[in-house]
Amino acid sequence: MLNLNNKIVWITGASSGIGEACVYELAKEKAKIIITARNKDKLEKIKQKSLELGASDCKVLDYDLSDIENIENLVEQANSFFGKIDIMFNNAGISQRALAGDTIFEVDKKIMDINFFAPVKISKLLLKKFIENGSGTFVVTTSITGRFGFPLRSAYSASKHALYGFFETVHAEYFDKNINVVLVCPGRVNTNISYYALEKDGTQHSKLDPGQAGGISSEKAAKKIVKAIKKQKPEVLVGGKELLMLYIKRFLPALSRKLTRKIKPE
């Protein structure tokens, strides 16, 4: 069991939803936390609450992860706070609500940049440091849509499939170097991810989907995720009955495709 007391955890997408809830759970474990998102004012409030909950320390590092070009500077800043990172929690992401054929390419690219290329670039830069330090953990928020296609989520689903492939490979290649990977696989969690999802032309969806609204709380999800980090579990499923689709996909693929085609778009 990994003791998180004084462990240095950098978490992206920390200003709301699963990310914010995980910051508070990590604070209760007395971790040192670096929190990243675009909204600096919100991050400052989260920092204060995390310190009140018991975090050993908390640093704010605001950044827009769609800016791929300057990620080297971002990683340098993160490393400068405490001299190293023990756990990189790649949680930031953006979703989609549009048919594949209607979605402009710029939307596909933005989703892939934020959801896939940004965490990959961050993690590749940190990997050498992890090896030098003798250990390190990558925690990655994927999705059940990273295991099967889902209507109106073509680029989002593709980005999550890509995360699985990349980080499962990292796990296989560097396990003997004491580098661990925890893949977080959420189903429906009551967060604002659908509100900020992109429409076909890049405009904001600005609606909370019924399925999202009926999901488990981000607090419940965070407790399960932090427990999985402590146990260094390769994968943790987070959600409700929708997680059954993963088992249907595995054991009854034809039925899975049929059910997916019948999903009512939200």
C-alpha positions as CSV (number, residue, x, y, z in Angstrom):
1,M,0.0,0.0,0.0
2,L,1.4,3.4,-1.1
3,N,1.6,5.9,1.7
4,L,0.6,9.3,0.2
5,N,1.8,11.4,3.2
6,N,4.2,14.0,1.7
7,K,4.0,12.4,-1.7
8,I,4.1,15.0,-4.4
9,V,1.1,14.7,-6.7
10,W,0.5,16.9,-9.7
11,I,-3.1,16.8,-11.0
12,T,-4.4,18.4,-14.1
13,G,-8.1,19.3,-14.6
14,A,-8.2,20.2,-10.9
15,S,-10.7,23.0,-10.9
16,S,-13.9,20.9,-11.0
17,G,-15.5,17.5,-11.0
18,I,-13.4,14.4,-10.5
19,G,-10.2,16.4,-10.4
20,E,-11.3,18.8,-7.7
21,A,-12.8,16.0,-5.6
22,C,-9.5,14.0,-5.9
23,V,-7.5,17.1,-4.7
24,Y,-9.5,17.0,-1.5
25,E,-9.1,13.3,-1.0
26,L,-5.3,13.6,-1.6
27,A,-5.3,16.5,0.9
28,K,-6.8,14.2,3.6
29,E,-3.9,11.9,2.9
30,K,-1.5,14.8,3.6
31,A,0.0,14.8,0.2
32,K,1.8,17.7,-1.4
33,I,-0.3,18.8,-4.3
34,I,0.2,20.8,-7.5
35,I,-3.1,21.7,-9.1
36,T,-3.4,22.7,-12.7
37,A,-6.4,24.0,-14.8
38,R,-7.2,27.2,-16.7
39,N,-9.2,29.0,-13.9
40,K,-6.6,30.5,-11.5
41,D,-9.1,32.0,-9.2
42,K,-10.9,28.7,-8.8
43,L,-7.6,27.0,-8.2
44,E,-6.7,29.4,-5.4
45,K,-10.0,28.6,-3.6
46,I,-9.3,24.8,-4.0
47,K,-5.8,25.3,-2.7
48,Q,-7.1,27.0,0.4
49,K,-9.6,24.2,1.1
50,S,-7.0,21.5,0.5
51,L,-4.7,23.1,3.1
52,E,-7.6,23.2,5.5
53,L,-8.3,19.5,4.9
54,G,-4.7,18.6,5.7
55,A,-2.6,18.8,2.6
56,S,1.1,19.1,3.4
57,D,1.3,21.9,0.8
58,C,-0.5,23.0,-2.3
59,K,0.8,24.9,-5.3
60,V,-1.3,26.5,-8.1
61,L,-0.1,26.2,-11.7
62,D,-2.7,27.5,-14.1
63,Y,-2.3,26.5,-17.7
64,D,-4.4,25.8,-20.9
65,L,-3.4,22.3,-22.0
66,S,-4.4,23.1,-25.6
67,D,-1.1,25.0,-25.7
68,I,1.1,22.0,-26.6
69,E,4.1,24.0,-27.6
70,N,4.9,25.3,-24.2
71,I,4.4,22.2,-22.1
72,E,8.2,21.9,-21.5
73,N,8.0,25.1,-19.5
74,L,5.0,23.9,-17.7
75,V,6.8,20.7,-16.6
76,E,9.8,22.7,-15.5
77,Q,7.6,24.9,-13.3
78,A,5.9,21.9,-11.8
79,N,9.2,20.3,-11.0
80,S,10.6,23.5,-9.5
81,F,8.0,23.6,-6.7
82,F,9.2,20.6,-4.7
83,G,12.2,19.4,-6.7
84,K,10.4,16.3,-8.1
85,I,7.0,14.7,-8.9
86,D,6.0,11.4,-7.4
87,I,2.6,10.9,-9.0
88,M,1.4,12.5,-12.3
89,F,-2.4,12.5,-12.4
90,N,-3.4,13.2,-16.0
91,N,-7.0,14.1,-15.4
92,A,-7.8,17.1,-17.7
93,G,-10.1,16.4,-20.6
94,I,-12.8,17.8,-22.9
95,S,-15.7,15.9,-24.3
96,Q,-17.8,16.2,-27.5
97,R,-21.5,16.2,-28.6
98,A,-21.6,15.9,-32.4
99,L,-21.8,13.3,-35.1
100,A,-18.4,12.3,-36.6
101,G,-19.3,13.5,-40.1
102,D,-20.6,16.8,-38.9
103,T,-17.6,17.7,-36.6
104,I,-15.1,20.0,-38.1
105,F,-11.5,18.8,-38.0
106,E,-10.4,21.6,-35.7
107,V,-12.6,20.2,-33.0
108,D,-11.2,16.7,-33.5
109,K,-7.7,18.2,-33.2
110,K,-8.5,20.2,-30.1
111,I,-9.9,17.2,-28.3
112,M,-6.9,15.1,-29.2
113,D,-4.5,17.8,-28.1
114,I,-6.0,18.2,-24.7
115,N,-7.0,14.6,-24.0
116,F,-4.1,12.8,-25.6
117,F,-1.1,14.8,-26.8
118,A,-0.9,17.0,-23.7
119,P,-0.8,14.1,-21.1
120,V,1.6,12.2,-23.4
121,K,4.0,15.1,-23.7
122,I,3.9,15.8,-20.0
123,S,4.4,12.1,-19.1
124,K,7.3,11.6,-21.6
125,L,9.1,14.6,-20.0
126,L,8.5,13.3,-16.5
127,L,9.4,9.7,-17.3
128,K,13.2,10.2,-17.3
129,K,12.8,12.0,-13.9
130,F,10.8,9.0,-12.6
131,I,13.5,6.6,-13.7
132,E,16.2,8.8,-12.1
133,N,14.3,8.9,-8.8
134,G,13.8,5.2,-8.8
135,S,10.0,5.2,-8.9
136,G,6.9,7.1,-10.2
137,T,3.2,6.6,-10.9
138,F,1.1,7.9,-13.8
139,V,-2.6,8.1,-13.0
140,V,-4.7,8.6,-16.2
141,T,-8.4,9.4,-16.4
142,T,-9.7,7.6,-19.4
143,S,-13.4,6.6,-19.9
144,I,-15.6,3.6,-20.7
145,T,-15.8,5.2,-24.1
146,G,-12.1,4.4,-24.4
147,R,-13.2,0.8,-24.5
148,F,-16.0,1.0,-27.1
149,G,-17.4,3.6,-29.5
150,F,-20.3,5.8,-28.3
151,P,-22.7,8.1,-30.3
152,L,-21.6,11.7,-30.6
153,R,-18.2,11.0,-29.0
154,S,-16.0,10.0,-32.0
155,A,-13.0,12.2,-31.2
156,Y,-13.5,11.9,-27.4
157,S,-13.7,8.1,-27.7
158,A,-10.6,8.0,-30.0
159,S,-8.6,10.1,-27.5
160,K,-9.5,7.8,-24.7
161,H,-8.7,4.7,-26.7
162,A,-5.3,6.3,-27.5
163,L,-4.6,6.9,-23.8
164,Y,-5.2,3.2,-23.0
165,G,-2.8,2.1,-25.7
166,F,-0.1,4.5,-24.8
167,F,-0.1,4.1,-21.0
168,E,-0.6,0.3,-21.1
169,T,2.5,0.3,-23.2
170,V,4.4,2.5,-20.7
171,H,3.4,0.1,-18.0
172,A,4.7,-2.9,-19.9
173,E,8.0,-1.1,-20.9
174,Y,8.9,0.4,-17.6
175,F,7.4,-1.8,-14.9
176,D,10.8,-3.2,-14.1
177,K,12.0,0.4,-13.5
178,N,9.3,0.7,-10.7
179,I,7.1,2.9,-12.9
180,N,3.4,2.2,-12.3
181,V,0.3,3.2,-14.2
182,V,-3.2,3.5,-12.8
183,L,-5.9,3.8,-15.5
184,V,-9.0,5.4,-14.2
185,C,-12.1,4.4,-16.2
186,P,-15.2,6.5,-15.3
187,G,-18.6,5.8,-16.6
188,R,-21.3,8.3,-15.6
189,V,-20.1,10.7,-12.9
190,N,-22.1,13.8,-12.0
191,T,-19.7,16.5,-13.2
192,N,-19.8,19.4,-15.7
193,I,-18.0,17.6,-18.5
194,S,-21.0,17.6,-20.7
195,Y,-21.6,21.3,-20.1
196,Y,-18.1,22.1,-21.5
197,A,-18.2,19.5,-24.3
198,L,-17.7,20.8,-27.8
199,E,-20.4,20.9,-30.5
200,K,-19.6,20.2,-34.2
201,D,-18.4,23.7,-34.8
202,G,-16.5,24.0,-31.6
203,T,-19.1,25.9,-29.6
204,Q,-19.8,24.9,-26.0
205,H,-22.6,22.3,-25.5
206,S,-23.7,24.2,-22.3
207,K,-26.1,21.5,-21.1
208,L,-25.8,18.9,-18.4
209,D,-26.8,15.6,-20.0
210,P,-29.5,13.5,-18.2
211,G,-27.1,10.5,-18.0
212,Q,-24.4,12.7,-16.5
213,A,-26.8,14.2,-14.0
214,G,-27.8,10.7,-12.9
215,G,-24.3,9.5,-12.3
216,I,-22.4,8.9,-9.1
217,S,-21.0,11.9,-7.2
218,S,-17.5,13.1,-7.9
219,E,-16.8,12.7,-4.2
220,K,-17.7,9.0,-4.4
221,A,-15.6,8.6,-7.5
222,A,-12.6,10.4,-5.9
223,K,-12.6,8.1,-2.9
224,K,-12.4,5.0,-5.1
225,I,-9.7,6.6,-7.3
226,V,-7.4,7.6,-4.4
227,K,-7.9,4.1,-2.9
228,A,-6.8,2.6,-6.2
229,I,-3.7,4.9,-6.3
230,K,-2.7,3.8,-2.8
231,K,-3.1,0.1,-3.9
232,Q,-1.3,0.9,-7.2
233,K,-4.1,-0.9,-9.1
234,P,-3.5,-1.1,-12.9
235,E,-7.1,-0.1,-13.6
236,V,-10.1,1.1,-11.6
237,L,-13.7,1.3,-12.9
238,V,-15.8,4.1,-11.5
239,G,-19.5,4.5,-12.0
240,G,-22.8,2.6,-11.8
241,K,-24.7,0.0,-13.9
242,E,-23.3,1.5,-17.2
243,L,-20.0,-0.3,-16.4
244,L,-21.7,-3.6,-17.3
245,M,-21.2,-2.5,-20.9
246,L,-17.5,-3.2,-20.5
247,Y,-18.2,-6.9,-19.7
248,I,-20.7,-7.1,-22.5
249,K,-18.1,-5.7,-24.9
250,R,-15.6,-8.3,-23.7
251,F,-17.7,-11.4,-23.7
252,L,-20.6,-10.6,-26.1
253,P,-19.1,-8.2,-28.7
254,A,-22.0,-8.6,-31.2
255,L,-24.5,-7.7,-28.5
256,S,-22.3,-4.8,-27.5
257,R,-22.4,-3.3,-31.0
258,K,-26.1,-3.8,-31.2
259,L,-26.7,-2.0,-27.8
260,T,-24.4,0.8,-28.8
261,R,-26.3,1.5,-32.0
262,K,-29.5,1.8,-29.9
263,I,-28.0,4.3,-27.4
264,K,-30.1,7.5,-27.5
265,P,-27.8,10.4,-28.3
266,E,-27.8,13.0,-25.5
